[in-house]
């Protein structure tokens, strides 16, 4: 389930956002200040942060800049939530590293639409959308991976870890991911396991895709990691 951290010191606004997000199927954690938000991010990276600008103590603007300066939190999708609606304020929020800027009072429907848009750009694996790459179709809602083989649809038999791994690779096609990156994004950065675990699951993933004739899409990049190709290139 997609996890969203709501950093907001006004309980009524935090609860309004949380109710609408939970109704839309998101897992929600609320932090009332920067210290609590930092603690939550240190424990487990959320998929997206709704970050209030005016927080007690340290501002949301400062927190966003700090997260963008750290390798672990640099890719974290951030939507600034604030009552400051002047153009200069919006520019300051975006310059701090926020991916979008929503002003209070906000429409819950608009907020959800902006969240989906940011996730689509920055963390597509967090969305429950059907993905098509290289002849493969992955449906998160039904937990199925299929491909056409000799004109007939065939389904891969994937374990939960292989499914998450394939989903991440399919939502970031052609990009090379190191073993460390895959451990962080697929297993979670709060889980401590050996890098060679990735190799084991890549092998299982390829075996599961072999009946679909799509195993060659999962490629090893020597010295760098793994990628999922958008198509298998013919050898010359």
Secondary structure as UniProt FT lines:
FT   STRAND          3..7
FT   HELIX           11..23
FT   TURN            24..25
FT   STRAND          27..31
FT   HELIX           34..43
FT   STRAND          48..52
FT   HELIX           60..68
FT   TURN            71..75
FT   STRAND          77..82
FT   HELIX           87..95
FT   TURN            96..97
FT   STRAND          100..103
FT   HELIX           108..122
FT   HELIX           124..126
FT   STRAND          131..133
FT   TURN            134..135
FT   STRAND          136..139
FT   TURN            140..143
FT   STRAND          144..149
FT   TURN            150..151
FT   STRAND          152..155
FT   HELIX           160..170
FT   TURN            171..174
FT   HELIX           179..182
FT   HELIX           183..188
FT   TURN            189..190
FT   HELIX           196..210
FT   TURN            211..213
FT   HELIX           215..217
FT   STRAND          218..221
FT   TURN            222..224
FT   STRAND          225..228
//
